[in-house]
Amino acid sequence: MKKYKLYALFDTLSNGELRRLRRFLQSPYFTTREDVFAAFGYLAERRSAGRPMPDRELLFQHCYPGDAYDDQKARSLMSDLAELIEQFWLVEGQGRSGYEAQMALAGICRRRGLERQFQQTMSKAARYLERSPLRDPGHYEKLLAYQNEWLEYESATKRTAELHLQELTDTLDVSYLLSRLKYACTQLTHSAVYHREYRFGLLHSMLEEALPLGYLDIPAVAIYYNCYRFLSEGYSLPPFRRFRTLLLEHGPLFSLGEKKGLYLLAINYCIRQMNSGSMEFTREGWALYQQGLEQGVLLDGGRLSRFSFYNIAATGIRLGELEAVERFVGEYRHYLAEEYRELSVRFIRARLAFAREEFSETAEILREADFKDLVNNLIAKNLLIKAYYELERYELLEAQLESLRTFILRKDFSDYHRRNYLNVIRFIQRLITLAPYDEKGRKKLEQDIQDAEILTEREWLLEQVRRRP
């Protein structure tokens, strides 16, 4: 059945939202359409019974019993109910944001000339800002909106009084600097993955002007500035460590979403450095993961994504923290979505077995596994290849190398992953065909591995080359 917009919206509604939406639709202020309410009731009933959404003709028959089917009328009914669901979300959003609601009300009072009510509303907004523990970019945006609303009021009612322009422009400078640094960090991260060049406009000259003026004394600016530095300077450990220290110290000043974004920026940077062979950033990434788990920022709705689960375990394994990884798997496996739990744990068990040089067990775990995620499928195939190499099962190894090559060329991978694993295949094939005691060939292979631009298995391959007779 075609996926109608109405059903796509309906699928996202929680049971609590369904109850509130029912009350919303019962209000004659929003709609007096009995057919719309009948459509909602029918869909809600099917949802609670676990039945699939009906086709358009069946919905029409339920809402207009006895009428001949009219496709245009059915489409209009579904469209109207979809629009009401969107309107319900807008109303709920406005009702749940105390500060934004107060600011909207203050603007209405100002435009209507209700000075007393305006000042009372603005006092409530001011108390919200004062009591909020947050001092992240969102806070400065709210403060700027508050100061701008006062400026509009004073400009219209107190033409001879001094305006609070300096406070507003000071806040504007901080807010803009934070926004510019934040988006620059996103640009740099995107550029590193997709090799796209971005212009940074006035940012460099802004920083030259801003830093001597003490803006780094503002925690949010200092955190985003150090984030920008380590992302823009390539391999830059001091600003990264400064960033991590500041984030731990001033984490309570950031909303959960803002803090999570900062952790992900830093973690993704660590992963790129780890893939280039940096043990320093492997240790930094491990520390950052522990910090993020303790603060709960790596959980989303009480769940840990399978990708974070894999990356945390892989980082610990690379550092040799095998017991710590075992504890992590035992403690956090229950935070995984049930549909991914068994395969995710199996995948990490295979990596732990390989790290302990239990190659037969590694191969046994992976031989029949089919991991749903493309990248983890790549990693599993790569791990199985290494296990076969260590076991000297060369026929199985060559078959697996060809299987991996076919998999890479047929699937839609990033240029990074494609180049990396094609390099792995090429170097392993050269390794197994290297003649014993071919010192010249061995040195050439070792140098080519060291010179490869993208190669996540560099250390393992170099170890195998040096072990060759």
N, C-alpha and C positions, 0 to 999 in steps of 0.2 A: 504494500500500500504506500502511496505517496506520502512523504513526510510534510504535512501541512504546518504552516507557521503556528497556528493555534495549538497543535499537539506538541510542537517543540517547546513552546512556552509552558504548557500545562505539565509536561514531564519534569520541569525543574521546580515545581511548587512542592514545598514541604507540607506535611499534614497540618501544621499550625497555620501556614499561609492559606491553605484551602479553607480553613474555618474562618479566618479573617476576611478572605476574599468573598465568601458567602455573605457575610454581614455587609461588606462594601456594596455588593450587587443588590442587596435588599434595600439600600438607601435610594429613595426616589430622586435625591439630588444628583446622583450619577447616572441612573437609568430607570426608566419605567417600562422597559421592554420585557414582557413576560416570556417571549420566545428565547431571549438571551439567557434569562435566568433558568429556563427549562433546559437549554443546552448545557449550561454549567452543571446543573444538578445531574443530568444524565452522564456527563463525562466524569464527574466526581464519583458517582455510584459505580461506574465501570472500573475506575481506578482503585477504589477501596476493595472491590471484589477480585482484583488482580486480572481483569479482562483487558484485552487490547483495545485501543481506541477504534471507534467505528469508522466505516467509510462514510463519505459525505451523504450518500443516499440514505443510509440507515439513520444518521443524525437528523436529517431532514424529516424522515417519517416520524421520529419520536417527537420533534418540536412542532410539527404541523400535521397531526394525525388526520388522515382522510384527504389531504390535499395531493394533487398531482405534483410529481417532483419538478422543481424549478431550480436549475443549476445556478442561475444568477442569484436567486434568493438564498440558496444554501451558502454560496460563497460570501455573500454580504453578511449573513448571520455569523459565520466563523470569523470573518474579518473584524466585525464589531466586538465580539467577545475577546478577541486577541488584543484589540486596542484598549479595552477596559482592564485587562490584566496588566498591560503596560502602565495605564493610568494609576492603577492600584499600587504598583511598585513605586511610582513617583510620589504618591501621597504618603506611603509608608516611609520612604526615604526622607521626606521633609519632616515628618513627625518625629523621627528618631534622632535627628541631629540638632541638639539643643542650641549650639552656638549659631549654626547657619540659620535656624528658625528665628532666633533673636535678631540677627542681622537683617534678615528679610523683613521682619516686622518693623525694625527701626527705620528702614528705608521707606516703608509705607507710611509710617507716622510722620517722618520728615516731609515727604511730599504732600501730605494732607495738612501740614501746619500744626500738628498735635505736639507742641514742644514738650509739655510735661510727660506725655506718654513716651516720646522719643527718648528723653533723658532717663526715664525709668528703665526702658528696654536696654539702652546702652549701658546702664549700670549693671544689669544682669550679665550682659556680654563681657563687661570688664571683669566681673567676679569669676566668670568662667575662665578667662585667660589667666588671671592671677592664680587660681587654684589648680590649674592644669599643670602636671609635672613635666609636660613635654616642652622641649625646646628644639624641635627638629624643623626641617623646611616648612612643613605644614603649619607649625605654630607661627612662623614669621609671615606666612601668607595670611593667616587669620588676623594677626596683629595689624598688618598693612590694611586689610579691609576695614578693620575697626577704626583705625586712624583716618582713613580716607572718608568714612561715613561722617566722622566728626568734622572733618574739613568741609565737606559739602554743607553740613548744618551751619557751621560758623560763617562760611562765606555768604550764606543767604540771610542770616539773622543778626550777625555782629560785624557789620561792614567796617567799623572803625576800630575793632579790637584786633589784637595781635593774633595771627593764625599760627597753629602748631605745625608749621611747615618743616622745621628742622627735625622734629621727632619722626615725622612721616618719611622724609627723605633718608634719614639714617636707617630706618627699618627697610625702606625700599632697596638701599644699597646691600644690606645683609641678605634680604630675600632674593634679590637678583643674583648676587654672587653665589649663594647656595644653589639656586636653580641652575645656573650656568655650569657650576662644578659637577652637579649631579648628572646633568645630561651629557657633559663631556665624558664622564666615567662610562656612561652607557654607550656613547659613540666609540670610545676606545675599545670596550669589550666586544662590541659588534664588529669593529674593524679587524680585531685579532682573529675572529672566527671566519668572517666572510671576505677578508682582504679588501675592504672598501675604504677609500680615503675620505676623510671628513675635514671640513674647514672649521676652525675654532674661533674665528672672528676676533672679537675684542678681548677674549679671555686672557691671553698672555699679558697684554698691556694692563688689563684690570688687576691681575695679580701683582704686577710690579707696583701699582699704585696702592693696592689694598694691604699687602703684607706689612709694610712699615707703619701702617696706621693702627696696628694692633688687632686686626680681624681674626688672627689665629687664637686670640684669647677666647673667642666664642667657640665652645666645644663642637658644635655642628660644622662650622666652617673648617676647623682644624681636622676633623675626621674626613670630610669630603676632600679637603686639600691634599692630605696624605694619600688618600685613595687615588686621586688624580695623578699624584706623583708616581706611585709605584706602577700604575697602569701605563703611564706615558714614558717612563724612563727605561722600559725593558726589564732588565734584571736588577731590581733595586730593593735590597733587603731592609736597610734602615727605615725608609718611610713605611714599609709594610709593617714592621714591628711596632713602629710608633702608632700606626693606624689601629692595629690589634689591641694595643694597650689602651688607647683612647676609647675604643669601642667597648671594651670591658668596663672601663671606669665610668663612662657616660652613657652606657646603654639605656638606663632608665629614662633618659631625656628623649628617647625616640619611641615612636609608636611601633607596635609589633611589625606592621607591614614595612615601615621604613627601615627598621633594624634588619629584617629578613633580607631586604634588597641589598643592604650593605654586606651582609655575610655572603650572599650569593656572588656578588661582584668579586669579593676577595677569594672565595673558594674556587670559582672558575679560573681566576688568575693562577692560583696555586696548582690547579690541575694542569693547566698549560705548561707551567714551569716543570712540574713533575714529569710530564710526557717528554720534556726536553732533557730529562736526566738529573734535575736538581734535587739533591737530597735535603738541602737547606729548606727549600720550599715544601718538600714532602713533610718535614717536621713541622713547619709553620702551618701547613694544611691540617695535619693531625691535631695540633693544638687548637686550631680554629674550629674544627669539628667538635672537639670536646666542649669548647666554650659555647658553641651554638646549641649542642644537645642540652647542656646544663640550663641554658636560658630558655629553652623551648622554641627557639626561632626556626628550627629546622622541621618542626611539625606543622602540618597544615590540616586544621580541623581535627587534631588529635591523631593524625596519620603521618607516618614517615614514608616519603615516596621511595619506590624501589630503586630509583636512580641514586638518591642520597645514601640509601642502605648499601648499595654496591660500592659507591665511591669511598665511603667511610671505611668499609672493610678493606678495600683495595689499598688505601693509604696506610692503614695499620699493618697489613701484610708486607707491604714494601719496606716498612721500617723494621720488620721482624717482631712486631708486637702481637704475636700469635695468640697468646693467652688473653690479652686485652680484646682482641677481635672476637675470640670465642665468647667472652663475657658480653660483648656488645651484641652479638647475634642472639644469645640467650635472652638478653634483657629487652631488645628492641624488635625481635621478630614479630611480636604481637601487635606492634604499631603498623605493620604492613597490611595493606588491603588483602583480604582473605584469598582473592583470586590470584595474587602474585606470591603469596607467602611461601608455598612449598618450593616452587622453582627458584625463588630468590635465595632461600636458605641453602638449597642444593647447590646453587652456583657458588656461593661463598664456601661451602664445605669442600668443593672441588679445588678452589684456590688455596684453601688452607692445607689440603692434602698435598698439593704440588709444592707448597712452601716447605713442607716437612719431608720432601723427597719421597713421598708415598705415591709413585708414579702410576702403579697398577690401579690403585684406588681412584686416582684422578681420572684415568681413562674409563674406568667402570662407571663412575658417576656421570661423566659427560657423554658417553658413547650414544646413549639413546635419548639424551635431553634435547628438547626443542624450545629454546627460549624465545618468547614472543617479541622482545625488543631487538631490533636489528643490530644495534651496537653491541649488546651483550651476546648476541649470537656470534658476532665477529670475535669477541673476546674468548668465548667458549671454544670456538673452532681453533683459535690460535693456541689456547692452553692445551687442547687435545693434541695438536701438532707437536708442541714441546714435550708432552708426555711420551708420545710415540718415539720422538728422537731420543729421549733419555732411556727408553726401554729398548732402543735399537730395533724397533719394529718398522723397518724401512719401507716395506711394501704398503703397509697401512699409512705410513707417513706420506708417501708420494701421492696416494689416492686422496688423502685429506688435503694436501697442498693444492691439488687440482680442484677439489671441491670448494675450497676457500676462494680460489681465483674466480671460478664460475659465479660464486655467490656475490663477490665484490662487483663483478662486471654487470651482473643482472639487476642488482638492487640499487636504489637511489640513495647513495651515501654522499657525504660531504667530500670535497676534494681532499681535505686533510686525512680522513679515514681511508679513502681509496689509495692515496699515495703511500700512507704508512704501511698498510697491510700488503700492498704489492711489493714494497721494499722488503718486508719480512719474508714473503714467499721467495723472492729473488735471492736473498742472502742465505736462506736455509738450503735452497737448491744448490747454490754454489758450495755451501759447507759440506753437504753430503757427497758431492762429486769431487771434493778436494783430495788429491792423491796423498797418501801417507808420506810424510817427510818432505813434502813439497814446500820448502821454507820460503821460497820466493812467492809462490801462490798464496801461502798463509799470510805473509806480511801484506801482500796486495789486498787480500780480502779484509784483513784487520783495518787497514787504512781506509778502504771504501766504506766500511761500517762506521768508522769514526767520522767520516766526512758527510755521511747522509744527513740531509737537512731535517727530514721527518722520519723518526724511527723510535718507537716506544720500547722495542725489545733490544736496544743497543747494548745494554749491560749484559744481558743473557747471551746474546750472539757473540760478543767479545770474549766472554768466558768460555764458550764452546770452541771458538777458534784457538784460544790459548791452550785448551786441553788437548787439541789434536796432536798426534805424534809428529 
